[in-house]
Amino acid sequence: MRPKPLPQSDGHERIAPLAKLPVFWNLSGKRAVIAGGSDGAAWKAELLQACGAKVELYCETGELGETMKAFIERTALTHHAHPWHCSIFAGASLALADCETDDEARAFFCAARAAGVPVNVIDNPAYCQFQFGSIVNRSPVIVSISTDGAAPIVAQAIRQRIETLLPPALKQWASLAQSLREAVNRRLSPGPARRLFWERFVAKSLSTNEPPGEETADRLLNTAEQIASLPPTGSVTLVGAGPGDAELLTLKAMRALQAADVILFDDLVSPEVLELARREAKRFLVGKRGGRESCRQDDINDMMVRFAKAGKRVVRLKSGDPMIFGRAGEEIARLQSEGIAVDVVPGITAASAMAASLKTSLTNRDHAQQVRFVTGHSRNYELPRTVDWASLASANQTSIFYMGGRMAGQIEQRLRENGMTPDTPVVVMSSVSRPQEQRWAGPLGSLPDAMGTIGVDEPVLIGVGAVFGTVSGGCVLSDEIGRQEQVSRMI
């Protein structure tokens, strides 16, 4: 029978060139040999044992490192207290060595190849038939990253990013899926029903830190048909995007962004944070800024309800922390009245980022026994009428005014009218944690003039209290941000 001809090329590569073929290799019960007693060899031995391999080490006792000695003592590794020789490769599935000289590496490599055993000489790519990637372990879910040995630090950075996206409980959920697969396939015929069941299973497993309970398997099997036939159910998660720096986003926030179908975001949310969201998610800017055309809160509430009732996973992405001056209460109340599941993921509020940038404790025990977060304007974009200014003007506390840039002159006036001295330390910061971050430090009496320097176009925080007495005066670009920009330009 003649083989079928290959389809004609359309001029486009079906698979782009690969530096190496990624292969997941079953070593359970297979013999693996290692030569050398270094720390690197110990790590590889531990990795192979974790895969179920029967590891045999060839190394004189006097050449064992402390890490390898400890590993031998606590595991079932077989230690042959003599150097390797050509006969060790018989029956081996894999061979590793940590060699001190190039001649020894070449000898080990050639001997293993002559025996037909795949070989790797640690940290010597010229004598490696295969390489170890950087691993994310949620076994049976395993992710391995390779840069073909060119940039291991890049592989480690990618691994760290993936680690943040995959909840630790995915290990247990994946094991559960493995155990349920045949039973689910018997209950649900191939096609939309089976696919929908597994889509909902996966959505659950990637959105929770809680492992499945002992009763989960029975419950899923007993309700498999029902799960597969239920109409799509939506939800809303209020997510704190932090002050702007994407690296300040929480792990739970990143997972929510990666799972979202729809994202409704404020215009204070930085582009860097949005870059971490799921590419397929639809994004809608619903920002509200003082003195600018804004989306009405009722319209935002209606959008969340509409998308959630259409079965979408909605993320309401707010700068800072959603529960601090973010109208979260109004949104939660509306969603609950509509019977829509709602969750909240806290974020780093701007005041915390401000303290970190200044390296100043807001509750330095020599100066402040309490901290107050105060909104700098009301719904009518004027100073709130219910603020207790006499209390704010008292000593031994730190006050942080949010969104107070345009009200800075009035804030200074009210505090002084209620007894605060004009030399009280004040810090004004705009765009906290962002590349354009600026700060001004000086006395309360100069606060109105400071706003002429800082400006009110970017988000502004005003900190008042003795804890800011050590902050350098004047208006400066953050030193740390400046160093980061310098490194960025160099690279």
Helices and strands as residue ranges (DSSP letters): E 31-35, H 39-50, E 54-58, G 61-63, H 66-74, E 78-80, G 86-89, E 94-97, H 102-114, E 119-121, G 125-127, E 134-138, E 141-145, H 152-165, H 170-187, H 192-205, H 216-222, H 224-229, E 235-240, G 246-248, H 251-259, E 262-265, H 271-274, E 282-285, H 297-309, E 313-318, H 328-337, E 341-345, H 350-358, E 371-375, H 389-392, E 398-402, G 405-407, H 408-417, E 425-430, E 438-443, G 444-446, H 447-454, E 460-464, G 466-470, E 474-477, H 479-490
